[in-house]
Amino acid sequence: MKKLAIYLAIFCHIAAVAGCKNLPAPPEEGSYRLVVNGKEVEVVPFKHYFYALVEMPETAEMSLTSGTAIDVYEISPLSRNIQSTREGNTINFKIDKPQYIMVRINETERIFIFAEKPEVIPTENIANILTFGVPNDGSINSTEQIQEAINQTAANGQTLLFPAGVYKSGQLVLPSNAHIHISKGAMLLADDACADVFIGTGDLIAPRRCFIFIPNASNVKITGFGAINGNGVNLREKFGDAARIRVVLAANSTDLLVEGVMLKNPGSWNTQIIKCRDVVFRNVKVLNDIELSNTDGINPDATQNMLIENTFGYASDDNIAIKTTNNGNLLADIDGIIVRGNVFLTKKSSLKVGTESRGVNMRNILFEDNDVLESDRGMALYVSDGAHYDNIRYINNRFERNYPDAQQRGIHFRANQRNPDSKLGKMTNILLKDNTFYRAFPRRSEISYRGEGIGIEVEIENLVIEGQRITSVEQADFIIENANVTFN
């Protein structure tokens, strides 16, 4: 019996070792392995963080394993109350619906998990980019072939499908009725050989350099779980300021939809939507190099009726900056912008209007139900060029941590003059309701009008800071200058 027990033990050990041959290798130091419902999912490193795209038709059981020791961790947004356990270097948790989350490990590591419903790939009235002779290995610049495919399918009312692979190109122009679907695993990659190819020519001169240009168009769609990569890091290293290139720039266009895609690695602002109408950004992932200067997220500029919903953004500069810049002499009032249900991180301002405010009116703007995981300023209103801000509402937004940059203020509203001869703008009918700061920001919030008389009117209802409801100006301890601030 004793020999039998020994043989059985040896047999079990051999079987276990053999079984381990089919298991994924543990992650290397500084890397991560993600298993979802028993299946490993790729974790992609990008500069100073990691991300993973998960398709989940049902509840997702997740295990995230680190190649280094885990001392502390946190799963955000905190509002989701995601329960977890840790076994050694593995964090286990479950989510019951698609959503965007961040796992922060040892304070400095950030892993973003984009859990989506399964991708719906068009099957009717489509054209495959590969049939146009375009290689999908990123080996050559295929601008002419891709542009011809876009023009032809737009004219025919077809969807142009990009299957998995890498497609290298210079600037691409999307005309009216263009619909490109960039499938999961596919990437449109900006060629970093030259920065001048991202300047529009002839009648297509862009007010700023960009990779994807949508000028004077209507009924344009960009969909899919693939990526548009502006290659901004390489371009900026090679060409400096000449490579301050947007990933997407839409100008003087209507009826635009951007859904599902990843907009990655710009050389400047990620996306600028200038003097457009009827625009929807939904389930978009905006991923910038946070060490590259001036990489804003999405900037609605002189635009009306735009929705930014269920989107993720990580930026070195403002997440959302609603502006009127007058770039390219494209100037109009802002009216009807909704920013709702998003998850954001930034080194600067997160939910912002301004600073450029060269229009007459900027009004009817709603920031609602957003989770800001890091920011230097959570809510920011800056008018420096004389516009009138009216009916701007911040409702049920949540702010988790301060990024220690220049201001470190949870709320910062300021009206001033950019130049001595600039007009001084004002702010009226500003509402903050049901907003929460999980931690107090280091410096006092400020609401200031740099002129004579009362130039800013703000109503605050149910503001909570570190679990305490703020009910008065005295309790809030804000810096208030020439502003009427009331608490309810």
C-alpha positions as CSV (number, residue, x, y, z in Angstrom):
1,M,0.0,0.0,0.0
2,K,2.9,2.3,0.8
3,K,4.5,1.8,-2.6
4,L,1.1,2.3,-4.3
5,A,0.7,5.6,-2.5
6,I,4.1,6.7,-3.7
7,Y,3.3,5.7,-7.3
8,L,0.0,7.6,-7.2
9,A,1.8,10.7,-5.9
10,I,4.4,10.5,-8.7
11,F,1.6,10.0,-11.3
12,C,-0.4,13.0,-10.0
13,H,2.7,15.2,-10.1
14,I,3.5,14.2,-13.7
15,A,-0.1,14.8,-14.7
16,A,-0.1,18.2,-13.0
17,V,3.1,19.2,-14.7
18,A,1.8,18.0,-18.1
19,G,-1.4,20.0,-17.5
20,C,0.6,23.1,-16.8
21,K,2.1,23.0,-20.2
22,N,-1.3,24.2,-21.5
23,L,-1.6,27.1,-19.1
24,P,-0.5,30.6,-20.0
25,A,2.9,31.6,-18.7
26,P,2.8,33.9,-15.7
27,P,3.3,37.6,-16.6
28,E,6.8,39.0,-16.7
29,E,7.8,41.6,-14.3
30,G,6.0,44.9,-15.0
31,S,3.3,43.3,-17.1
32,Y,-0.2,41.9,-16.6
33,R,-2.3,38.9,-17.5
34,L,-6.1,39.1,-17.7
35,V,-8.4,36.1,-17.8
36,V,-12.1,36.7,-18.5
37,N,-14.5,33.8,-18.0
38,G,-11.6,31.3,-18.2
39,K,-10.1,32.8,-21.5
40,E,-7.0,35.0,-21.6
41,V,-7.4,38.5,-23.1
42,E,-4.6,40.5,-24.5
43,V,-3.3,43.3,-22.2
44,V,-1.7,46.0,-24.3
45,P,1.0,48.3,-23.0
46,F,1.0,51.9,-24.1
47,K,3.6,54.3,-22.7
48,H,2.8,54.6,-19.0
49,Y,-0.3,52.4,-18.8
50,F,-2.1,49.2,-20.0
51,Y,-5.4,48.5,-21.6
52,A,-7.6,45.5,-22.6
53,L,-10.7,45.2,-24.8
54,V,-13.2,42.6,-23.5
55,E,-16.3,41.4,-25.4
56,M,-18.8,40.2,-22.9
57,P,-22.2,38.8,-23.9
58,E,-22.9,38.0,-20.2
59,T,-21.5,38.4,-16.7
60,A,-17.7,38.6,-16.8
61,E,-15.5,36.9,-14.2
62,M,-12.1,38.5,-14.3
63,S,-8.7,37.7,-12.9
64,L,-5.9,40.2,-13.3
65,T,-2.4,38.9,-12.4
66,S,0.6,41.2,-12.0
67,G,4.2,40.3,-12.7
68,T,5.2,42.2,-9.6
69,A,4.0,42.2,-6.0
70,I,0.7,43.9,-5.3
71,D,0.8,46.0,-2.1
72,V,-2.4,48.0,-2.6
73,Y,-5.0,48.3,-5.4
74,E,-8.3,50.1,-6.2
75,I,-11.0,49.5,-8.8
76,S,-12.6,52.6,-10.3
77,P,-15.1,54.1,-10.8
78,L,-15.8,53.8,-7.1
79,S,-19.4,54.5,-7.9
80,R,-19.7,51.1,-9.4
81,N,-18.9,49.4,-6.1
82,I,-17.1,46.5,-7.8
83,Q,-16.3,43.8,-5.2
84,S,-13.0,42.0,-5.4
85,T,-10.6,39.7,-3.7
86,R,-6.8,39.3,-3.9
87,E,-4.8,36.1,-3.9
88,G,-1.1,36.8,-4.0
89,N,-0.6,38.9,-7.2
90,T,-4.0,38.1,-8.6
91,I,-7.1,40.3,-8.3
92,N,-10.4,38.6,-8.8
93,F,-13.7,40.5,-9.5
94,K,-16.9,40.3,-11.5
95,I,-18.9,42.8,-13.6
96,D,-22.5,42.2,-14.7
97,K,-22.7,44.6,-17.6
98,P,-20.5,46.3,-20.2
99,Q,-18.5,49.2,-18.7
100,Y,-15.1,50.9,-18.6
101,I,-13.1,50.4,-15.4
102,M,-9.6,51.1,-14.1
103,V,-7.5,48.9,-11.8
104,R,-4.9,51.0,-10.0
105,I,-2.1,48.9,-8.6
106,N,0.5,50.2,-6.1
107,E,-0.7,53.8,-6.8
108,T,1.3,54.2,-9.9
109,E,0.1,51.5,-12.3
110,R,-3.1,51.9,-14.3
111,I,-4.8,49.1,-16.2
112,F,-7.9,50.1,-18.2
113,I,-10.5,47.4,-19.1
114,F,-13.0,48.2,-21.8
115,A,-15.8,45.7,-21.4
116,E,-18.1,45.9,-24.4
117,K,-21.1,44.0,-25.9
118,P,-19.9,41.8,-28.7
119,E,-18.9,43.7,-31.8
120,V,-21.6,43.9,-34.6
121,I,-19.8,43.7,-37.9
122,P,-21.9,44.8,-40.9
123,T,-22.7,42.0,-43.4
124,E,-24.8,43.8,-46.0
125,N,-23.8,46.3,-48.6
126,I,-20.2,46.2,-47.6
127,A,-16.8,46.4,-49.4
128,N,-13.6,44.9,-47.9
129,I,-10.6,47.2,-48.0
130,L,-8.4,44.2,-49.0
131,T,-10.2,43.9,-52.3
132,F,-8.7,47.3,-53.2
133,G,-5.2,46.0,-53.1
134,V,-4.4,47.5,-49.7
135,P,-2.0,45.3,-47.6
136,N,-2.9,44.8,-43.9
137,D,0.6,44.4,-42.6
138,G,1.5,48.1,-42.3
139,S,4.4,47.6,-44.6
140,I,3.7,50.4,-47.1
141,N,1.9,53.7,-47.2
142,S,-1.5,53.0,-48.9
143,T,-3.0,56.5,-48.8
144,E,-4.1,56.6,-52.4
145,Q,-5.7,53.1,-52.4
146,I,-7.5,53.7,-49.1
147,Q,-8.8,57.1,-50.2
148,E,-10.0,55.7,-53.5
149,A,-11.9,53.0,-51.6
150,I,-13.4,55.5,-49.2
151,N,-14.6,57.7,-52.1
152,Q,-16.0,54.8,-54.1
153,T,-17.9,53.2,-51.2
154,A,-19.3,56.6,-50.0
155,A,-20.6,57.2,-53.6
156,N,-22.1,53.7,-53.6
157,G,-23.7,54.0,-50.2
158,Q,-21.5,51.1,-48.9
159,T,-19.7,50.4,-45.7
160,L,-16.0,50.1,-46.1
161,L,-14.8,47.2,-43.8
162,F,-11.3,47.1,-42.4
163,P,-10.6,43.6,-41.1
164,A,-7.8,42.8,-38.5
165,G,-4.4,44.2,-39.6
166,V,-2.5,47.4,-39.8
167,Y,-3.2,50.0,-42.6
168,K,-0.6,52.7,-42.9
169,S,-1.6,56.0,-44.5
170,G,-1.3,59.7,-44.7
171,Q,-4.2,62.0,-44.2
172,L,-7.6,60.5,-45.2
173,V,-10.6,62.6,-46.1
174,L,-14.1,61.3,-45.4
175,P,-16.7,62.8,-47.8
176,S,-20.5,62.8,-47.3
177,N,-22.1,59.3,-46.8
178,A,-18.7,57.7,-45.9
179,H,-19.0,54.8,-43.5
180,I,-15.8,53.0,-42.4
181,H,-16.0,50.1,-40.0
182,I,-12.7,49.3,-38.3
183,S,-13.0,45.8,-36.9
184,K,-11.5,44.6,-33.7
185,G,-7.8,44.0,-34.3
186,A,-7.6,46.5,-37.1
187,M,-5.6,49.7,-37.0
188,L,-5.4,52.7,-39.2
189,L,-1.9,54.0,-38.6
190,A,-0.6,57.5,-39.5
191,D,2.6,57.2,-41.4
192,D,5.4,58.9,-39.5
193,A,7.7,59.5,-42.5
194,C,6.5,63.1,-43.0
195,A,4.4,65.6,-41.1
196,D,3.4,67.7,-44.2
197,V,1.1,64.9,-45.6
198,F,-1.4,65.7,-42.8
199,I,-2.1,69.2,-44.2
200,G,-5.1,69.4,-46.4
201,T,-4.6,70.8,-49.9
202,G,-6.7,72.7,-52.4
203,D,-10.3,73.0,-51.3
204,L,-9.6,70.7,-48.4
205,I,-7.3,73.0,-46.4
206,A,-7.8,72.1,-42.7
207,P,-7.7,74.7,-40.0
208,R,-5.3,72.3,-38.2
209,R,-3.2,69.3,-39.2
210,C,-5.0,66.0,-38.8
211,F,-5.1,62.3,-39.7
212,I,-8.8,61.8,-40.4
213,F,-10.4,64.9,-41.9
214,I,-14.2,65.4,-42.3
215,P,-14.8,68.7,-44.2
216,N,-18.1,70.0,-45.4
217,A,-19.7,66.6,-45.2
218,S,-22.9,65.0,-43.9
219,N,-23.9,61.5,-42.9
220,V,-20.4,60.2,-42.0
221,K,-19.9,57.2,-39.7
222,I,-16.8,55.7,-38.1
223,T,-17.6,52.5,-36.2
224,G,-16.0,49.2,-34.9
225,F,-13.7,48.1,-32.1
226,G,-10.5,48.8,-34.0
227,A,-8.2,51.8,-33.6
228,I,-7.2,54.9,-35.4
229,N,-3.6,55.6,-34.3
230,G,-2.3,59.1,-34.9
231,N,1.3,58.0,-34.3
232,G,1.8,61.3,-32.4
233,V,4.7,60.2,-30.3
234,N,6.9,59.3,-33.2
235,L,5.8,62.2,-35.3
236,R,6.5,64.7,-32.5
237,E,9.9,63.2,-31.8
238,K,10.8,63.6,-35.5
239,F,9.2,66.8,-36.5
240,G,8.5,68.7,-33.3
241,D,5.7,71.3,-33.4
242,A,5.0,70.6,-37.1
243,A,3.6,67.3,-35.9
244,R,0.9,68.7,-33.7
245,I,-1.7,66.5,-35.5
246,R,-5.3,65.7,-34.5
247,V,-6.4,62.1,-34.9
248,V,-9.9,63.3,-36.0
249,L,-10.9,66.8,-37.2
250,A,-14.4,67.5,-38.5
251,A,-15.2,70.9,-39.9
252,N,-18.4,72.5,-41.1
253,S,-20.1,69.1,-41.2
254,T,-23.4,67.5,-40.0
255,D,-24.8,64.2,-38.9
256,L,-21.6,62.5,-37.7
257,L,-21.4,59.3,-35.7
258,V,-18.2,57.9,-34.1
259,E,-18.9,54.7,-32.2
260,G,-16.9,52.0,-30.5
261,V,-13.4,52.9,-31.9
262,M,-10.2,53.7,-30.1
263,L,-8.8,57.1,-31.0
264,K,-5.1,56.8,-30.0
265,N,-1.9,58.6,-29.8
266,P,-2.5,62.1,-31.2
267,G,0.3,64.7,-31.8
268,S,-1.9,67.4,-30.2
269,W,-5.6,67.5,-29.5
270,N,-7.1,64.1,-30.1
271,T,-10.3,65.2,-31.6
272,Q,-11.7,68.6,-32.7
273,I,-15.2,69.0,-33.9
274,I,-15.4,72.5,-35.3
275,K,-18.6,74.3,-36.5
276,C,-20.6,71.0,-36.9
277,R,-24.1,70.0,-36.1
278,D,-25.8,66.8,-34.9
279,V,-22.7,64.8,-33.8
280,V,-22.6,61.6,-31.6
281,F,-19.6,60.1,-29.9
282,R,-20.5,56.9,-28.2
283,N,-18.4,54.1,-26.6
284,V,-15.2,55.7,-27.9
285,K,-11.9,55.1,-26.2
286,V,-9.6,58.2,-26.2
287,L,-6.0,57.2,-25.3
288,N,-3.3,59.8,-25.4
289,D,0.4,59.8,-24.4
290,I,0.1,61.6,-21.1
291,E,3.7,62.9,-21.3
292,L,3.0,64.7,-24.6
293,S,1.9,68.3,-24.2
294,N,-1.4,69.7,-25.4
295,T,-3.1,66.3,-26.0
296,D,-6.6,67.3,-25.2
297,G,-9.4,64.6,-25.5
298,I,-12.5,65.7,-27.4
299,N,-13.0,69.4,-28.1
300,P,-16.4,70.5,-29.4
301,D,-15.7,73.9,-31.1
302,A,-18.4,76.2,-32.3
303,T,-20.6,73.2,-32.6
304,Q,-24.3,72.6,-31.9
305,N,-26.2,69.5,-30.8
306,M,-23.4,67.1,-29.9
307,L,-23.6,64.1,-27.6
308,I,-20.5,62.5,-26.0
309,E,-21.8,59.4,-24.2
310,N,-20.3,56.3,-22.5
311,T,-16.8,57.2,-23.6
312,F,-13.5,56.8,-21.9
313,G,-10.7,59.4,-22.0
314,Y,-7.2,59.7,-20.7
315,A,-5.4,62.9,-21.6
316,S,-2.4,64.9,-20.6
317,D,-4.6,68.0,-21.1
318,D,-8.3,68.7,-20.9
319,N,-10.6,65.7,-21.2
320,I,-13.5,67.7,-22.7
321,A,-13.0,71.4,-23.6
322,I,-16.0,73.1,-25.2
323,K,-14.6,76.0,-27.1
324,T,-15.0,78.6,-29.8
325,T,-11.5,79.1,-31.2
326,N,-12.3,80.7,-34.6
327,N,-9.8,78.3,-36.2
328,G,-10.0,78.5,-39.9
329,N,-12.5,81.4,-39.5
330,L,-15.1,78.8,-38.5
331,L,-17.0,80.6,-35.8
332,A,-20.5,80.0,-34.4
333,D,-22.3,79.9,-31.0
334,I,-22.1,76.8,-28.9
335,D,-25.6,75.4,-28.2
336,G,-26.7,72.0,-27.0
337,I,-23.7,69.9,-25.9
338,I,-24.3,66.8,-23.7
339,V,-21.4,65.0,-22.0
340,R,-23.0,62.0,-20.2
341,G,-22.0,58.7,-18.6
342,N,-18.3,58.9,-19.3
343,V,-15.1,57.8,-17.5
344,F,-12.2,60.3,-17.6
345,L,-8.6,60.9,-16.3
346,T,-6.5,63.9,-17.0
347,K,-3.5,65.9,-15.7
348,K,-5.5,69.1,-16.3
349,S,-9.2,70.0,-16.4
350,S,-11.8,67.3,-16.9
351,L,-15.2,68.8,-17.5
352,K,-14.4,72.2,-19.1
353,V,-15.9,75.0,-21.1
354,G,-13.2,77.4,-22.5
355,T,-10.7,78.8,-22.4
356,E,-11.1,80.0,-26.0
357,S,-14.5,81.8,-26.0
358,R,-14.5,83.9,-29.1
359,G,-18.2,83.3,-30.0
360,V,-21.1,85.4,-28.7
361,N,-22.9,82.7,-26.7
362,M,-22.0,79.3,-25.3
363,R,-25.1,77.9,-23.8
364,N,-27.3,74.8,-23.0
365,I,-24.4,72.6,-21.9
366,L,-24.9,69.5,-19.7
367,F,-22.2,67.4,-17.9
368,E,-24.1,64.5,-16.3
369,D,-23.3,61.2,-14.6
370,N,-19.6,61.3,-15.4
371,D,-16.9,59.6,-13.3
372,V,-13.6,61.6,-13.2
373,L,-10.9,59.3,-11.7
374,E,-8.1,61.9,-11.8
375,S,-8.0,65.6,-12.6
376,D,-6.2,68.8,-11.6
377,R,-9.6,70.6,-11.9
378,G,-12.8,68.6,-11.9
379,M,-15.3,71.3,-13.1
380,A,-13.8,74.3,-15.0
381,L,-15.4,77.3,-16.7
382,Y,-13.0,79.8,-18.3
383,V,-14.1,82.7,-20.4
384,S,-11.3,84.9,-21.6
385,D,-12.6,86.2,-25.0
386,G,-15.9,87.9,-24.1
387,A,-18.5,85.2,-24.6
388,H,-21.7,84.8,-22.5
389,Y,-21.9,81.4,-20.8
390,D,-25.6,80.5,-20.0
391,N,-27.5,77.4,-18.8
392,I,-24.5,75.3,-18.0
393,R,-25.3,72.3,-15.7
394,Y,-23.1,69.9,-13.8
395,I,-25.4,67.2,-12.5
396,N,-24.5,64.0,-10.6
397,N,-20.8,63.9,-11.5
398,R,-18.2,62.1,-9.3
399,F,-14.6,63.1,-8.7
400,E,-12.1,60.6,-7.1
401,R,-8.6,62.0,-7.0
402,N,-6.7,65.2,-7.6
403,Y,-3.8,65.1,-10.1
404,P,-1.3,67.5,-8.6
405,D,-0.8,70.0,-11.4
406,A,-1.0,73.8,-11.5
407,Q,-4.4,74.5,-9.8
408,Q,-5.4,71.5,-7.7
409,R,-9.0,72.9,-7.3
410,G,-12.1,70.8,-7.5
411,I,-14.1,73.7,-9.0
412,H,-12.5,76.6,-10.9
413,F,-14.7,79.2,-12.7
414,R,-13.1,82.4,-13.9
415,A,-14.0,85.2,-16.2
416,N,-11.2,87.5,-17.3
417,Q,-9.7,89.3,-20.2
418,R,-7.2,87.5,-22.4
419,N,-5.7,90.9,-23.5
420,P,-6.3,94.4,-22.1
421,D,-8.6,95.3,-25.0
422,S,-10.5,92.0,-24.9
423,K,-14.2,92.0,-24.0
424,L,-15.0,90.7,-20.6
425,G,-17.6,87.9,-20.7
426,K,-20.0,86.7,-18.0
427,M,-21.6,83.5,-16.7
428,T,-25.3,83.2,-15.8
429,N,-27.6,80.3,-14.9
430,I,-24.8,78.0,-13.8
431,L,-26.1,75.0,-11.8
432,L,-24.1,72.4,-9.8
433,K,-26.4,69.6,-8.5
434,D,-25.7,66.3,-6.8
435,N,-21.9,66.3,-7.4
436,T,-19.5,64.3,-5.2
437,F,-15.8,64.6,-4.4
438,Y,-14.6,61.5,-2.7
439,R,-11.5,63.4,-1.6
440,A,-11.1,67.1,-1.1
441,F,-8.7,68.7,-3.5
442,P,-5.7,70.4,-1.9
443,R,-6.5,74.0,-2.8
444,R,-9.7,76.0,-2.3
445,S,-12.2,76.1,-5.2
446,E,-12.5,79.4,-6.9
447,I,-15.3,81.3,-8.6
448,S,-14.1,84.7,-9.7
449,Y,-15.1,87.5,-12.0
450,R,-12.2,89.9,-12.9
451,G,-14.4,92.9,-13.5
452,E,-16.7,95.3,-11.7
453,G,-20.1,94.2,-10.4
454,I,-21.5,90.7,-10.3
455,G,-20.4,88.8,-13.4
456,I,-21.0,85.1,-12.4
457,E,-24.2,83.5,-11.0
458,V,-23.9,80.0,-9.7
459,E,-26.4,77.8,-7.8
460,I,-25.1,74.8,-5.9
461,E,-27.3,72.0,-4.6
462,N,-26.3,68.9,-2.7
463,L,-22.5,69.2,-3.1
464,V,-20.7,66.4,-1.1
465,I,-17.0,66.5,-0.2
466,E,-15.4,63.6,1.6
467,G,-18.9,62.4,2.7
468,Q,-20.0,65.8,4.1
469,R,-22.8,67.8,2.4
470,I,-21.8,71.4,1.9
471,T,-24.8,73.7,2.6
472,S,-23.3,77.2,2.8
473,V,-20.7,79.6,1.3
474,E,-19.0,79.7,4.7
475,Q,-18.8,75.9,4.9
476,A,-17.6,75.6,1.4
477,D,-14.7,78.0,2.0
478,F,-14.5,78.9,-1.7
479,I,-12.6,81.9,-3.0
480,I,-15.5,84.0,-4.4
481,E,-14.9,87.3,-6.2
482,N,-17.7,89.4,-7.8
483,A,-19.9,86.3,-8.1
484,N,-23.3,85.4,-6.7
485,V,-23.0,81.8,-5.3
486,T,-26.0,80.3,-3.5
487,F,-26.3,76.9,-1.8
488,N,-29.6,74.9,-1.6
